[in-house]
């Protein structure tokens, strides 16, 4: 591909902390380490990279008439269940080419119940579930326990702790009351899956979309071994063991389900699909991440790419190439 002018859009964690946001509120946002690494890797491919920043900064500059060959977007947005769709929507408003999924996919995938409905309607395995919007809804939950509870429209494991797995009706009431108060949004309640935790990284579009790898996430330390909680992610070096799965039946099944979910949700350029196995070993769709974390050290997609022999610049190059082909660059 020719040299491109690339605008890098992001939500800088330190900027929001300085503005008074809490550490939990900015958990999904990227720090300087990630932004600098993306800038360096894209520049190493020969592209001219310019930092633009958050969606409001992008909107002002586009409205002023500035354009780039491509916007490389990792901005998560601040508020609302469609916040990850904001930068893609602004880009489409100004006819500006950009990476990753369109506004509809970004909105649908952040709303976990909506994503599960679409995946389920495509015949893919995902657990049954209930939605709790008010405490009165807790009494209507008829699923057999143990259950797992999490906010319906958050990322980076926000709101997921060891208490997310509930065994009794009393625990369900207590956890739902706490999460409804903290996050002020509906909650997803689904049966707890006791099997292996898997994530699949995918790059490409249409028939060219391919799995970079199927990575197993094993809980080896700490006291939160029921799920990939926020604490486990933050302290992954002590708590988590990662390995690529190759050749196992569960690996091939996970790859098949992930690629089908990627297509069903109309993901583009790259994404990460999270799965967990039931007691029989069958992988079930948990959620899709159309803006996957790209920190070269801590991001799951770069991590599995590195295990597969793909460097950070090469991974970003594949993403840019996929987007560039879509836009005819």
C-alpha positions as CSV (number, residue, x, y, z in Angstrom):
1,X,0.0,0.0,0.0
2,X,1.1,3.6,-0.7
3,X,2.1,5.9,2.1
4,X,-1.0,7.3,3.8
5,X,-1.7,10.3,6.0
6,X,-3.3,8.8,9.0
7,X,-5.2,10.6,11.8
8,X,-5.1,8.8,15.1
9,X,-8.2,9.3,17.2
10,X,-8.3,8.1,20.8
11,X,-9.5,8.9,24.3
12,X,-6.4,9.7,26.4
13,X,-6.9,8.3,29.9
14,X,-4.6,11.0,31.5
15,X,-6.6,13.8,30.0
16,X,-9.9,12.6,31.5
17,X,-8.3,11.9,34.9
18,X,-7.0,15.5,34.9
19,X,-10.5,16.7,34.1
20,X,-11.8,14.9,37.2
21,X,-13.0,11.6,35.9
22,X,-12.6,8.6,38.3
23,X,-10.1,5.8,37.5
24,X,-13.1,3.4,37.0
25,X,-14.8,5.8,34.6
26,X,-11.7,5.9,32.3
27,X,-10.9,2.2,32.6
28,X,-11.6,1.6,28.9
29,X,-9.5,4.5,27.7
30,X,-6.0,4.3,26.4
31,X,-2.9,5.6,28.1
32,X,0.2,7.3,26.5
33,X,1.9,3.9,26.2
34,X,-0.7,2.6,23.8
35,X,-1.1,5.8,21.8
36,X,2.7,6.2,21.4
37,X,3.0,2.5,20.3
38,X,0.3,2.9,17.7
39,X,1.9,6.1,16.4
40,X,5.3,4.4,16.2
41,X,4.1,1.2,14.6
42,X,2.1,3.0,11.9
43,X,5.0,5.4,11.2
44,X,7.4,2.4,10.9
45,X,5.2,1.2,8.0
46,X,6.0,4.5,6.2
47,X,2.7,6.3,7.0
48,X,2.5,9.9,8.1
49,X,0.7,9.9,11.4
50,X,-1.0,12.8,13.1
51,X,-2.5,12.7,16.6
52,X,-6.0,14.2,16.6
53,X,-7.5,13.0,19.9
54,X,-11.1,12.6,21.0
55,X,-14.2,12.6,18.8
56,X,-15.0,16.3,19.6
57,X,-11.5,17.3,18.4
58,X,-12.0,15.2,15.2
59,X,-15.4,16.8,14.6
60,X,-14.0,20.3,14.9
61,X,-11.2,19.6,12.5
62,X,-13.4,17.9,9.9
63,X,-15.9,20.7,10.1
64,X,-13.0,23.1,9.4
65,X,-12.2,21.3,6.2
66,X,-9.3,19.0,7.2
67,X,-9.1,15.5,5.7
68,X,-6.7,12.6,5.9
69,X,-6.4,9.4,3.8
70,X,-7.6,7.4,6.8
71,X,-8.7,7.8,10.4
72,X,-7.3,5.1,12.6
73,X,-9.8,5.1,15.4
74,X,-9.5,3.7,18.9
75,X,-11.8,6.3,20.6
76,X,-14.3,4.7,23.0
77,X,-16.5,7.7,23.7
78,X,-17.6,8.9,27.1
79,X,-21.4,8.4,27.5
80,X,-24.2,6.3,26.3
81,X,-24.6,2.8,24.9
82,X,-23.7,4.1,21.4
83,X,-20.6,5.9,22.5
84,X,-18.2,3.7,20.5
85,X,-20.3,4.6,17.4
86,X,-19.6,8.4,17.7
87,X,-16.3,8.7,15.9
88,X,-17.4,6.3,13.0
89,X,-20.6,8.4,12.7
90,X,-18.7,11.7,12.5
91,X,-16.4,10.2,9.9
92,X,-19.4,9.1,7.8
93,X,-21.0,12.5,8.2
94,X,-17.9,14.1,6.6
95,X,-17.2,11.3,4.1
96,X,-13.9,10.6,5.9
97,X,-12.4,7.0,5.5
98,X,-11.8,5.3,8.8
99,X,-10.8,1.9,10.3
100,X,-12.9,-0.7,12.0
101,X,-16.7,-1.2,12.1
102,X,-19.4,1.2,11.2
103,X,-21.6,3.0,13.7
104,X,-24.4,0.4,13.7
105,X,-22.0,-2.5,14.5
106,X,-20.2,-0.4,17.1
107,X,-23.5,0.4,18.9
108,X,-25.0,-3.1,18.7
109,X,-21.9,-4.9,19.9
110,X,-21.5,-2.6,23.0
111,X,-25.1,-3.6,23.9
112,X,-24.4,-7.2,24.9
113,X,-28.0,-8.4,24.9
114,X,-28.6,-7.0,21.4
115,X,-25.4,-8.7,20.2
116,X,-26.4,-12.0,21.7
117,X,-29.8,-11.8,20.0
118,X,-28.3,-11.3,16.6
119,X,-25.8,-14.1,17.2
120,X,-28.5,-16.4,18.4
121,X,-30.7,-15.6,15.4
122,X,-27.8,-16.8,13.2
123,X,-27.9,-20.2,14.9
124,X,-24.7,-19.7,16.9
125,X,-24.4,-20.9,20.5
126,X,-24.9,-18.3,23.2
127,X,-26.6,-18.7,26.6
128,X,-30.1,-17.7,27.3
129,X,-30.3,-14.5,29.4
130,X,-32.4,-12.0,31.3
131,X,-32.2,-8.3,31.5
132,X,-32.6,-6.4,34.8
133,X,-33.5,-2.7,34.3
134,X,-35.1,-2.2,37.8
135,X,-34.9,-4.1,41.0
136,X,-38.4,-5.5,40.4
137,X,-37.0,-7.3,37.3
138,X,-34.9,-9.5,39.6
139,X,-37.9,-11.4,40.7
140,X,-38.7,-12.2,37.1
141,X,-35.4,-13.9,36.5
142,X,-36.2,-17.6,36.0
143,X,-32.8,-18.9,35.0
144,X,-31.2,-21.8,36.9
145,X,-28.1,-20.8,38.9
146,X,-25.3,-20.2,39.3
147,X,-25.7,-17.0,37.4
148,X,-23.4,-14.3,36.1
149,X,-24.3,-10.6,36.2
150,X,-22.6,-7.6,34.4
151,X,-23.5,-4.2,33.0
152,X,-25.2,-4.6,29.6
153,X,-23.1,-1.9,27.8
154,X,-19.6,-1.7,29.2
155,X,-16.2,-2.9,28.1
156,X,-12.8,-3.7,29.7
157,X,-14.6,-5.8,32.3
158,X,-16.1,-2.8,34.0
159,X,-18.4,-3.9,36.7
160,X,-17.1,-7.5,36.6
161,X,-15.7,-8.8,39.9
162,X,-15.6,-12.0,41.9
163,X,-19.2,-11.1,43.1
164,X,-20.5,-11.2,39.5
165,X,-21.0,-15.0,39.9
166,X,-24.0,-15.4,42.1
167,X,-25.3,-18.6,43.7
168,X,-28.4,-17.5,45.5
169,X,-31.4,-15.2,45.0
170,X,-30.2,-13.0,47.8
171,X,-26.8,-12.6,46.1
172,X,-28.5,-11.8,42.9
173,X,-30.5,-9.0,44.5
174,X,-27.5,-7.6,46.3
175,X,-25.3,-7.5,43.2
176,X,-28.0,-6.1,40.9
177,X,-28.7,-3.3,43.4
178,X,-25.0,-2.4,43.6
179,X,-24.5,-2.5,39.8
180,X,-27.7,-0.6,39.0
181,X,-26.7,2.2,41.4
182,X,-23.1,2.3,40.1
183,X,-23.6,2.1,36.4
184,X,-27.2,3.4,35.9
185,X,-27.9,1.0,33.0
186,X,-29.5,-2.4,32.4
187,X,-27.8,-5.5,33.6
188,X,-27.2,-8.8,31.7
189,X,-28.0,-11.9,33.7
190,X,-27.0,-15.3,32.2
191,X,-26.1,-18.8,33.4
192,X,-22.5,-19.1,34.5
193,X,-20.4,-21.1,32.1
194,X,-17.9,-23.3,34.0
195,X,-15.6,-24.2,31.1
196,X,-12.6,-22.7,29.4
197,X,-12.3,-19.0,28.6
198,X,-11.3,-18.3,25.0
199,X,-10.8,-15.2,22.8
200,X,-10.4,-15.2,19.0
201,X,-8.7,-12.4,17.1
202,X,-9.9,-11.8,13.6
203,X,-8.4,-9.5,10.9
204,X,-9.8,-8.9,7.4
205,X,-13.1,-8.5,5.6
206,X,-15.6,-10.8,3.9
207,X,-14.1,-14.0,2.6
208,X,-10.6,-12.7,3.5
209,X,-11.4,-12.4,7.2
210,X,-9.2,-14.9,9.1
211,X,-8.5,-15.8,12.7
212,X,-5.1,-14.6,13.9
213,X,-5.3,-17.1,16.7
214,X,-7.5,-18.7,19.4
215,X,-6.1,-17.8,22.8
216,X,-7.0,-19.5,26.1
217,X,-7.1,-17.4,29.2
218,X,-6.4,-19.4,32.3
219,X,-6.7,-18.1,35.9
220,X,-3.7,-19.2,37.9
221,X,-3.4,-16.6,40.6
222,X,-5.4,-14.3,42.9
223,X,-8.9,-14.9,44.3
224,X,-11.0,-14.0,41.3
225,X,-10.8,-17.2,39.2
226,X,-14.4,-17.3,38.0
227,X,-14.0,-14.8,35.1
228,X,-11.7,-12.4,33.3
229,X,-12.4,-9.6,35.8
230,X,-11.1,-6.1,35.8
231,X,-8.6,-7.0,38.5
232,X,-7.4,-10.0,36.6
233,X,-6.8,-7.9,33.5
234,X,-5.0,-5.2,35.5
235,X,-2.8,-7.7,37.3
236,X,-2.5,-10.2,34.4
237,X,1.2,-11.0,34.9
238,X,0.5,-12.5,38.3
239,X,-3.0,-13.9,37.8
240,X,-3.4,-15.0,34.1
241,X,-1.7,-17.6,31.8
242,X,-2.2,-17.2,28.1
243,X,-1.6,-19.8,25.4
244,X,-2.6,-20.2,21.8
245,X,-4.6,-23.3,21.0
246,X,-3.7,-25.2,17.8
247,X,-5.3,-28.3,16.5
248,X,-7.6,-29.1,19.4
249,X,-11.2,-29.7,18.5
250,X,-12.2,-26.8,20.9
251,X,-9.9,-24.5,19.0
252,X,-11.4,-25.3,15.6
253,X,-14.9,-25.0,17.0
254,X,-14.1,-21.6,18.6
255,X,-12.6,-20.4,15.4
256,X,-15.7,-21.4,13.4
257,X,-18.1,-19.7,15.9
258,X,-16.0,-16.5,16.1
259,X,-15.8,-16.1,12.4
260,X,-19.5,-16.7,12.0
261,X,-20.2,-14.1,14.8
262,X,-17.8,-11.6,13.2
263,X,-19.8,-11.9,10.0
264,X,-23.2,-11.9,11.7
265,X,-22.4,-8.7,13.5
266,X,-20.9,-7.1,10.3
267,X,-17.5,-6.5,12.0
268,X,-14.9,-4.9,9.7
269,X,-11.1,-4.8,9.5
270,X,-10.4,-6.5,12.9
271,X,-12.2,-7.5,16.1
272,X,-11.9,-9.8,19.0
273,X,-14.6,-12.3,19.8
274,X,-14.9,-13.6,23.4
275,X,-16.2,-17.1,24.1
276,X,-16.6,-19.4,27.1
277,X,-17.2,-23.1,27.2
278,X,-20.1,-24.8,28.9
279,X,-19.8,-28.0,31.1
280,X,-19.7,-30.1,27.9
281,X,-16.9,-28.1,26.4
282,X,-19.0,-26.3,23.7
283,X,-17.8,-22.7,23.2
284,X,-20.5,-20.0,23.6
285,X,-20.5,-16.5,22.3
286,X,-20.0,-13.9,25.1
287,X,-19.4,-10.6,23.3
288,X,-17.7,-9.0,20.4
289,X,-15.1,-6.2,20.6
290,X,-15.0,-4.3,17.3
291,X,-12.5,-1.8,18.8
292,X,-10.0,-4.4,20.2
293,X,-7.3,-3.2,22.6
294,X,-4.1,-2.6,20.7
295,X,-1.5,-2.0,23.4
296,X,1.4,-4.2,22.2
297,X,2.1,-5.5,25.7
298,X,-1.3,-5.9,27.3
299,X,-3.8,-6.0,24.5
300,X,-5.3,-9.5,23.9
301,X,-5.2,-9.2,20.1
302,X,-1.5,-8.0,19.9
303,X,-0.7,-10.7,22.5
304,X,-2.1,-13.5,20.4
305,X,-0.6,-12.0,17.3
306,X,2.8,-12.0,18.9
307,X,2.4,-15.6,19.9
308,X,1.6,-16.4,16.3
309,X,4.7,-14.6,15.0
310,X,3.0,-11.4,13.9
311,X,4.7,-8.2,15.1
312,X,2.7,-5.1,16.3
313,X,3.6,-3.1,13.1
314,X,2.6,-6.1,10.9
315,X,-0.8,-6.4,12.8
316,X,-1.5,-2.7,12.3
317,X,-0.4,-3.0,8.7
318,X,-2.9,-5.8,8.1
319,X,-5.7,-3.7,9.7
320,X,-4.8,-0.6,7.6
321,X,-4.6,-2.8,4.5
322,X,-8.1,-4.2,5.1
323,X,-9.5,-0.7,5.7
324,X,-7.7,0.7,2.7
325,X,-9.0,-2.0,0.4
326,X,-12.6,-1.2,1.6
327,X,-12.2,2.5,0.9
328,X,-10.3,2.0,-2.4
329,X,-7.1,3.7,-1.1
